């Protein structure tokens, strides 16, 4: 500094003392400056006051010499003290050089700057609020200062400033929020602590409504919640808790839509505390905002569904996520469906809302990248508050179905998540069937694949969805399109629900025949397709048929019409080219028919064959059951067609008897001893009216080798009374009560001819496979 330079009105002694390295001498100079400025104030000499402040600022506080800077800082503080209430007129000139010294490399000088600013603020009080942003910015930097003395000084200044803000009703929150939003993303723990403390203070001031600006800082708060410091995490929990309490008290003033995606992102974080807190917020948002949250359903489901599969280590998160899921599901109602039935074959794309596929980034919430790593994050919907308020809330299923489809396709997803996905699909098909049937073609393959799931509960929910698709009136279209690609054994025309009038086996007075495929008001165009694809899956996955086949079919019989299911499957198997699979499938269906409690009513219907419908069903089943000779006989036993059963057994001598064939006869003998055939065993007491039943049983006995089944059936037949009555002369003269062969409605000769045809096909296929195609002399002669 040039000693000859004129620093008037500062005297040379004052200038010399301000530049001294000793604090005591600088303090004496400050007292002189205070005295000088007081005189100028008394004289109302603003020009000299400004000149003194400018000199102290430019020549001392901003000097290159460290001692000069220290002298300038204490001199500016002295000016403020001397000015008193009038210091507000010169605050900009007083504050700016001091704040510049906050960045000084010398920690002592930064401390003196804190001290000087403390004195300036203490005198000015509320007058400093117009300069609050620059003060806050400077303090936020000092909060992370490595020097403990500087940090201690900044804390004193911070407390003073908080007191001033709390006392004042002139705080400019609007201009402060951008700075707060910027600083809240600091990674320094001290800076974070400083930010949290200020948010707590502002939240406690009655005249300051920080809730209006919560969307600007919510993302940053959740990021701070993940800090490594326990104290900071605890402080942040308190802040978020206070905000949530206020939201519950004043839900009408909350901008739910602007914060929805922020919560979606943090609900997917790996930090347990952040995830649990965000999930709790999401639960409250859904319950308080209601249908306002529907446009964000895809994002919410992306975050919530994986949590449902958490184990006990994350039990709290799982429970809250479950509440979120249930609450969101309840928001969907029939009003969300299309008002009118779409035209057949019409597949228009759903209109998406503005920004529906916008990727959520940190900048959307006022901060750096806050996007999640989820593969489904692209389906998160982003809406502005204005768009939510102007138009009624509309449920857009495209994103929701995409999320559900992706979760159901992911083999790594847990069982409870898969169940929740299926519950959602079922719920949507119930509440919004017309909208959902737009997506059926894309959902159907994965729903079929889910039948191979390891969990029975998952399969059961999957079947409920498939049953709803197959029975919903909204699915009745002229051509819903292929459901499982072009690789279907039946042609496209065969996939349609059959129409009445098809040639059948019933000879009635007024009709040549009835259809052999289901066509009832309760079934739609997708039902027959479902049956075709289900059988195709059983064919390609024999283990599925063996392990889960009976369970799947029994449940479908409960969910849908059992007669329609057996009717349609029998009709499809009649055209099956894989004869081995057809035989296996018929055997499985027959076992289910004879043993399942779910099919009690269907068995009773077939047992008597009193109605035209039951006779039609019998004929349809019979034609497919012919793929397996033993099951055909068991069907005749069930329907009390004993004479025809006897005729079939007579043909067994012309068939190729294999070990598998004998094993099935063995199983049939075991079934005869089961409760399902109690009526048959009791009919053995009426030898006169049931001679062909006894002859059929003896025929089975003659087919069996000396085995346990042979002994079992032999012992049963030994219990038949009066063996002399086994002769058929008398029985032919009387009409047996239980004999259905005399019924004019069924052409048993044609049925028997069909059986012979099918068995010849099986024999030819077996010979071709074994290389004995030239030895066909044992086939049944038609």
Residue, then its C-alpha position, 0 to 999 in steps of 0.5 A: x500500500x502506498x503510504x503517501x496516498x491520500x485516504x481522507x477522511x481517514x487520518x494517517x494514524x488510522x491508516x497506519x494502525x489498520x495495516x498493523x499486524x497486531x490486532x490491538x492496534x487495528x482495534x484502536x483504529x476501528x474505534x477511531x473510525x467508529x467515532x469519525x463515522x458517528x460525526x458524519x451521521x450527526x452531520x448527515x454527511x452521506x457523501x463522507x460516509x460512503x467515501x469511508x466505506x468505499x475506502x475501507x472496502x477497496x483499499x483495505x478489505x480487498x487489498x493484496x496485503x493480509x493485514x490490510x484486509x484484516x484492518x478493512x474488515x474490522x473497519x467496516x464492522x466499526x462503520x456499521x456499528x456507528x451507523x446503527x439503524x442507518x446501516x441499512x442504507x449502506x448494506x450492499x457496500x458493507x456486505x459485499x467485501x466481507x463476503x469476498x473475504x469468505x473465500x480467502x485462503x487464510x483461515x484467520x482472515x475468514x474468521x475475521x470476516x465472520x466476525x465482521x459480518x456478525x457485527x454488521x448483521x447484528x446492527x442491521x437486523x431485519x434490514x439484511x433480509x433483502x440480501x439474504x440470498x448472498x448471506x445464505x450462499x456465503x454461510x453455506x460455504x463456511x458451514x463446510x469450512x475445515x477450520x473449527x474456529x471459522x466453523x464456530x464463527x459461522x454457526x454464531x452468524x447462522x443462529x443470528x440470521x435464523x433469529x432475524x428470519x424467525x422474527x420477521x414477516x418480510x422474508x422473500x421465500x420465492x427468491x430464496x427457493x432457487x438457491x435452496x434447490x441448488x444448495x440442497x444437492x451438496x454432498x458435504x455433510x456439514x453443508x447438508x446439516x446447514x441446509x436441513x437446519x434452515x429448512x426446519x427453521x423456515x418450516x416453523x415460521x407461521x408466515x412462511x408456507x414452505x409446503x407450496x415449494x416442497x416439489x422443488x426440494x423434495x428430491x434433495x431431501x431424500x438424497x440427504x436422507x441417504x447421508x452416511x451421518x446418523x445425525x444428518x439422517x435423523x434431522x432429515x427424517x424429522x424434516x420429512x416427518x414435519x412436511x408429511x404432517x402438514x400434508x395430512x392437515x392441508x391436502x387441498x393445498x398440496x401439489x401431489x402431481x408434481x411430487x409423484x415421480x420423485x417418490x417413484x424414483x426414491x421408492x426404487x432405491x437400495x437404501x432401506x431408510x429412503x425406500x421406506x420413507x418414500x413408500x410411506x409418502x406414496x401411501x399417504x399420497x394415494x390415500x389423500x390425493x385419490x384419483x389424481x395419482x392414477x396417471x402415475x400408476x405405471x411408475x408407482x407399480x414399477x416401484x411397488x410391485x418388486x417390494x411385495x416379494x421382500x422377505x422379513x428383513x424388509x418387512x416394513x417396506x413390504x407392508x407399506x408397499x402392499x397398502x400402496x398397491x391395494x389403495x391404488x387398485x381401488x382407484x380404478x373403477x368401471x368409469x375408466x373403461x370405454x363407454x362404447x363397445x369398439x368395433x370388431x377388429x378395431x385396434x386403435x392405439x390408446x391416446x397417451x397424455x402429454x409427456x407420458x413417456x418422459x424419462x424422470x430425471x433429477x432436473x425435473x425436481x430441481x436437482x441432478x440426475x435422480x433417475x432410477x436403474x429400473x428397466x421399467x422407468x421409461x413407463x413413468x408418466x410425468x404430468x404438470x399440475x396444470x394438466x391435472x387440474x384442467x382435465x378429468x383424470x383418465x386411466x391410460x392402460x398402455x403403460x400399466x399393462x407394459x409394466x405388468x407384462x414386464x414383471x410377469x415375464x421376469x423369471x427372477x421376480x418373486x412369487x408375491x409380486x407375480x401374484x400381485x401382477x395377476x391380481x392387477x390384470x384380473x382387476x383391470x379385466x373386471x373394471x375396464x374390460x373393453x380397454x383391456x381386451x386391446x392388450x389381450x393378444x400381447x398378454x395371452x402368451x405370457x399368461x399361458x407361460x405362467x401356467x408353468x410356474x412353481x407356485x400353485x397360488x400363482x397358477x390359480x391367479x393366472x387361471x382366474x385371469x385366463x378364465x375372465x378373458x375367456x368368459x368376458x362379454x367384452x371379448x366377443x368379437x368376430x376376429x380377435x386375431x391369433x393369440x399364440x403366433x402362427x404355429x397352431x395345429x388348427x387352421x385359423x378358421x378352426x380357432x373360431x367359436x363353432x356355429x350350430x348346425x355341424x354334423x354330429x352323432x345324434x339322430x333326432x327327428x328334427x335335426x341331423x346333428x348338433x355341434x361338438x364345440x362349446x358355444x354358450x352365452x357365457x363364453x366368448x371368442x377367446x374361449x376356444x382359442x384358450x383351449x387350443x393354446x392350453x392343449x398346445x402347451x400341454x403337448x409341448x410341455x409333457x411335464x406340465x401336463x403330468x405335474x400340473x395338468x389335473x390341477x389346471x383343468x380342475x380349477x378351470x372347471x370351477x372357474x368356467x363351465x365344465x361341460x364347455x371345457x370337456x366339450x371343446x377339448x374333446x373336439x380339438x383332440x379329435x383333430x390332433x395329429x400327434x396321436x400319442x399326445x391325444x391318447x395321453x391327454x384323453x387318459x388325463x381328462x378321463x381320470x379327472x372326469x372320473x375322480x375330481x369332486x369338481x366334476x360331480x355334476x358333470x358325471x351325474x349328467x353323463x351318468x343318466x344321458x336323459x337329455x339331448x345335451x348330455x347325449x351330445x356331450x357323450x358322443x363328442x367325448x366318445x369320439x375323442x376318447x377313442x384315442x385310448x381304448x381303455x378310457x373309452x370303456x371307462x366312459x361307457x361304464x360311467x354312462x352305463x352303456x354296458x352293452x357297448x362297453x362289452x362290444x368294445x372289449x370284444x374288439x380289444x382282441x384285435x388290438x396290439x396289447x402292450x404293457x401300457x395297455x395292460x397297465x391302463x386296464x389295471x388302473x380301470x379295475x382300481x377305479x371300479x373299486x372306488x366310490x365313483x363306481x358304487x352304482x356300478x357295483x350295486x348293479x351287479x346285484x341285478x344280474x338279470x338286467x345287467x348281463x352285459x355289465x358282468x360280461x364286460x367285467x369278465x372281458x376285462x378279467x380275461x385281458x389281465x394277466x395273473x396280477x393283483x388287479x386280476x385277483x381284485x376283479x375276480x374276487x368282485x365277480x365271485x360276489x355276483x349272485x346266481x351265476x346261472x343268470x349270466x346267460x343273455x337269452x332272457x335279458x335280450x327279451x326284456x328291456x334293461x332299465x340301465x341299458x342305453x344301447x336301445x336309445x334311438x338317439x345314439x347311433x352306437x354302430x357308428x360310434x363303434x365304427x369310429x372307434x375302429x377307425x381311430x385304433x387303426x390309425x394308432x396301429x399304423x403310426x406305431x408300426x411306422x415308428x417301429x419299422x414294421x409298416x408291412x405287418x398290418x394284418x392285425x388291424x381291426x377289420x371294418 
